[in-house]
Amino acid sequence: MSIAIDKQKCIGCGRCRNVCPGSLIKLDSDNRAYIKYPKDCWGCTSCIKECPAYAISFYLGADIGGMGSLVHTEKKGDILSWIIDKPEGETIKIDINQKESNKY
């Protein structure tokens, strides 16, 4: 599992670097995020949820049914949207109300 960081979208805030439990995300000389060893990514998606510029995507591998799809998040208020872009062009959006997500 791994992430992809779009340096063109990155705003250099460093929030992804701060939440990465493996300390895998670094900032380059232009203050743009990159992942030094993508193969070491744990797939926790912490960086994706933290990125305010939507510059980070997560590869959904075939082993978990993703067949190469990319996932990123977008947040508006309490709603966190998980956007899945499938290789054949289809997009799926799953909205989660963060205030309601941990209620049992």
Secondary structure, DSSP 8 states (H G I E B T S, - for coil): --EEE-TTT-----HHHHH-TT--EEE-TTS-EEES-GGG-----HHHHH-TT--EEEEE-GGGT-TTEEEEEEEETTEEEEEEE-TTS-EEEEEEETTTTT--
